[in-house]
Amino acid sequence: MLEYLQGLGHKSLNIFQRLGRGHILLANIVLGLHSLLPRLRLVIKQIFFVGVLSLVIILVSGLFVGMVLGLQMYNTLVDFGAEESLGVVVALSLVRELGPVVSALLFAGRAGSALTAEIGLMKATEQLSAMEMMAVDPIRRVLAPRFLAGTISMPLLAAIFSAVGVLGGYFVGVGLLGVDEGAYWSQMQANVDLYDDIYNGVIKSVVFGIVVTWIAVFEGYDAIPTSEGVSRATTRTVVHSSLAVLGLDFVLTALMFGE
Amino acid sequence: MTTRTTEIWVGLFVAGGLAALFMLAMQVSNLSTYTDDEGFDVEARFEDASGLKVRSAVTMAGVRIGQVKQIHFDDDKLQAVVTIRLNSVHDKLPEGTSASIYTAGLLGEKYVGLEPGSSSNHCEDMALEAELEGRDFNAADCVSVPVYLKDGSSIQITQGSMVLEKLIGQFVSRFLTEGDSNKKADSSEGDS
């Protein structure tokens, strides 16, 4: 009986310790961000790895998500004779929800896992310790640029996703299914609000960018320095950041659109 | 990969992301339909402005010529006061223009439709006056000065929104009372 209790306590303490370490790391990263100013080249290099290399998957999935939305919504809307509203439905669902959320999930799978694996392997091969030996702070030199790059890339990727998705819906709706082109755009423009919808979508994607990169960087930095530990950390990054994105999405949606 | 190509790619990526945001703002959202501040305000009072929102469209002959700027409640007259911002190019609307609240489609958004009325003309007033006083009036003497809606003027003839439930309620109650009276008529016929 006591052993079970002890096991439970041990696990809870572990979770709280990890949470604490994660927040201390985040605080250290944010405090170290200013030291990046003279070394913006580091950030640019990371934006290349995190953002530019994720472009293909974002473009392709954005296009297809938009096309599927156009197809599905058309079939539903046509029953009500409201197929002119196709543009509104596609744009609102992309800008408010699917753009930020799906691109954050893809980002976690594509860039987050790579970040964790890279940092975890640096730790396993004692590169991080070597840096510390040379009086180089690995948090400022390795983690901070990656964190900043992820935070910058995520809103851009989400915006590209939404824009491409709207175009995909346009190709299917107007090109294939014969929705009136003017109605598609004008209904969209009449019903999508710059502040309520697009601005809030951008805020969402910034939050997701911060959370996903934070989890990825922390898991790598906190990984057990063995090949097994790194692989576990990579898995955890994808699972935890996907869950965090979906959970936070509900909270943010309730805050933004709930009233 | 050299630093130069990396930087070029990152530059392209950031430019593409910003372009996507710009496209969302301009092409997808209502930013392009925002009217700029150039315009003048006209006031209209409605018995019922339910469903009308700030930035709802204001149209004449089906063309958007302005938007609803403000809606508030007049405590004295117990009416809805709707301030309409009309685009400044449309400064030739006659004073007698009437405003009604319509619904776009059966279930669509509410909007304010304006219908042109007569611009109460200086000459007509004079002619009426002359007729009342029993003297001749020579129309050629009078220079017609039409009066247009301008900043601060108010629309006199208005019709508020049709609330579907009210209409149905009226219809049902009339139907029921008619049914009752028919029944009574039937029974009285049966008695006699």
HADDOCK unambig.tbl for C-alpha pairs under 7 A between the chains (distance, minus, plus):
assign (segid A and resid 44 and name CA) (segid B and resid 7 and name CA) 6.67 0.50 0.50
assign (segid A and resid 44 and name CA) (segid B and resid 10 and name CA) 6.67 0.50 0.50
assign (segid A and resid 45 and name CA) (segid B and resid 6 and name CA) 6.65 0.50 0.50
assign (segid A and resid 47 and name CA) (segid B and resid 10 and name CA) 6.53 0.50 0.50
assign (segid A and resid 48 and name CA) (segid B and resid 6 and name CA) 6.37 0.50 0.50
assign (segid A and resid 48 and name CA) (segid B and resid 9 and name CA) 6.91 0.50 0.50
assign (segid A and resid 48 and name CA) (segid B and resid 10 and name CA) 5.42 0.50 0.50
assign (segid A and resid 52 and name CA) (segid B and resid 9 and name CA) 6.85 0.50 0.50
assign (segid A and resid 52 and name CA) (segid B and resid 10 and name CA) 6.37 0.50 0.50
assign (segid A and resid 52 and name CA) (segid B and resid 13 and name CA) 5.89 0.50 0.50
assign (segid A and resid 156 and name CA) (segid B and resid 14 and name CA) 6.98 0.50 0.50
assign (segid A and resid 156 and name CA) (segid B and resid 17 and name CA) 4.38 0.50 0.50
assign (segid A and resid 156 and name CA) (segid B and resid 18 and name CA) 6.71 0.50 0.50
assign (segid A and resid 157 and name CA) (segid B and resid 17 and name CA) 6.43 0.50 0.50
assign (segid A and resid 159 and name CA) (segid B and resid 17 and name CA) 6.20 0.50 0.50
assign (segid A and resid 159 and name CA) (segid B and resid 20 and name CA) 5.56 0.50 0.50
assign (segid A and resid 159 and name CA) (segid B and resid 21 and name CA) 5.46 0.50 0.50
assign (segid A and resid 160 and name CA) (segid B and resid 17 and name CA) 5.59 0.50 0.50
assign (segid A and resid 160 and name CA) (segid B and resid 20 and name CA) 5.13 0.50 0.50
assign (segid A and resid 163 and name CA) (segid B and resid 20 and name CA) 5.61 0.50 0.50
assign (segid A and resid 163 and name CA) (segid B and resid 24 and name CA) 6.23 0.50 0.50
assign (segid A and resid 188 and name CA) (segid B and resid 28 and name CA) 5.90 0.50 0.50
assign (segid A and resid 188 and name CA) (segid B and resid 29 and name CA) 6.83 0.50 0.50
assign (segid A and resid 189 and name CA) (segid B and resid 27 and name CA) 6.92 0.50 0.50
assign (segid A and resid 189 and name CA) (segid B and resid 28 and name CA) 5.20 0.50 0.50
assign (segid A and resid 189 and name CA) (segid B and resid 29 and name CA) 4.69 0.50 0.50
assign (segid A and resid 189 and name CA) (segid B and resid 30 and name CA) 4.53 0.50 0.50
assign (segid A and resid 190 and name CA) (segid B and resid 30 and name CA) 5.50 0.50 0.50
assign (segid A and resid 191 and name CA) (segid B and resid 30 and name CA) 6.92 0.50 0.50
assign (segid A and resid 192 and name CA) (segid B and resid 28 and name CA) 6.67 0.50 0.50
assign (segid A and resid 192 and name CA) (segid B and resid 29 and name CA) 4.67 0.50 0.50
assign (segid A and resid 192 and name CA) (segid B and resid 30 and name CA) 5.92 0.50 0.50
assign (segid A and resid 193 and name CA) (segid B and resid 29 and name CA) 5.28 0.50 0.50
assign (segid A and resid 193 and name CA) (segid B and resid 30 and name CA) 5.50 0.50 0.50
assign (segid A and resid 194 and name CA) (segid B and resid 25 and name CA) 6.20 0.50 0.50
assign (segid A and resid 194 and name CA) (segid B and resid 29 and name CA) 5.28 0.50 0.50
assign (segid A and resid 194 and name CA) (segid B and resid 30 and name CA) 6.26 0.50 0.50
assign (segid A and resid 194 and name CA) (segid B and resid 31 and name CA) 6.28 0.50 0.50
